[in-house]
Amino acid sequence: MVAPLLSLRWQVYLSTLRRSVWQMIGFAFAVLYAVGFGILAIVGLLFLGLRGDVSDDVVALGSLLVVVWTVGPLVAFGIDDTFDPRRLAQFPLRTRDLMLGTAVAALMGPGGLLTVLVLVGLVAAWVSQPAALVAALVGAVLALATAVVGSRATTSAVRPLLEGRRGRDLMLGATVVGVSLIGPGIVLLSGTEIEYTALAHQVAPVLAWTPFGAPFALPAAVAAGAWVAALGHLAVAVASPVLLTLWWRSSLERAFLRPRRASAGRGHGLGVLGRVPDSQLGAVLARCLTYWMRDPRYVTSLLSIPVVVILLVIFAGDRAGLLIGGPLIAWTCGWSISTDVALDSTAFWTHVAAPLRGTADRWGRTLAIGVPGLVLSLVVALGTLGYTDRWDAAAAVLGATLGTLLASLGLAAVVSAMVVFPVTAPGENPFAAQQGGSMAAVVSQAVGSLALFVVLAPTYVVGVLAVVKTSAVLAVVAAVLGVVTGVAVLLGGIAVGSRRLEAGAPELLARLRSF
């Protein structure tokens, strides 16, 4: 029964690729990348092994590979349910066949190809020592088993937890924060005096006795003639996939016996809709608030706010640089609705058919993020003022923050009523890349951001001077400029956006339906 499972996996791959030429091109590039990077890894590790001792480097790199395999399926949004045991429970499948088929199928694709090539490189690093080379080959097989079985075991164990919205939202939050901090973390480490070789020497002895690094520590122990240590590493390397297999089998058997939970929700009345005014504006406000609380695409935007604060702390040149935190969060919140109509997708037809007044639509969307955005922006602004002890600049910072929020909301009201482009559809992975329309997205976002900077330039210039010169007068002037400019742009943007929406709503809907 293993062959039909592999055939099913292959058919799913082919069906996915046939949907779009771009998906086929992306898959081809992924394969080329895997082959190219894998060959570079083999050559690099081979020469590294010929030059000297590579035991710590091999353990560190190999451990990273196994860790990525183990936790990767968890942080990916949505779990591949091709081999969901509850879907296959109606077929005469033995648990052993399902496990074997799933394990082999996990290696099908660019990721599996890259993994195998990197493992070949880790083995090739010991080519100058025959005994260690044999041990490295054994360790590579055990490491591959640990990686694949570990990924399947953890996936099967957490699948029930991710069936509910709370579990999916929690995983989404961890993914957004984690992925967003990878690049800054690398930059931060590159700016320190930590040498990667020294770091590998420090962590390798610990990793060598874990399921992640034990298979890769085996050849080093054999090369050194440390047979007791070699037996210890071998024991850990063998026991790890065995124990993971037992865990995986137990999770699968429970899944076979447990029916899929229904997604029917519990009654909670009208929810947000029952707490807003009985008007067109109230209806739009309630719908948008619901999206901000429950739609992963909107939740992702909100989760980016703490990431922005963390990045600001990491990269701020001095304490005074932290004062831009308030305006930066204000821009993040206000400008987030510049794609609101595009995110509606074809559901925008309800606004066209109502018909909905443009002012109700614009104000409803604006208030949905404007009020919480105001609170978040002020909290960050006050926090940076307190942390830097620059209360003398409070007027300038708060004025710039409020002006940025209001102006960005006003400009976003215009942009979203004029330009729509392909975005992640409702229910899809919020990190999925969309093909087509990228030029419209780039141009509209760039022009809108530039316009925001231009209209607020006087506020920013006076505000910076107030901070640098510690001038209370300039701080008050900056505050007045920020508030006046923000209010003017907000009211003007709502008015222009409303008229543009009422005049061009059918055309916007037609474009949305064409994506």
Summary of the structure (lengths in Angstrom):
residues: 515
radius of gyration: 27.9
end to end distance: 40.6
largest distance: 81.4
contacts: 1662
relative contact order: 0.08
helix: 82%
strand: 0%
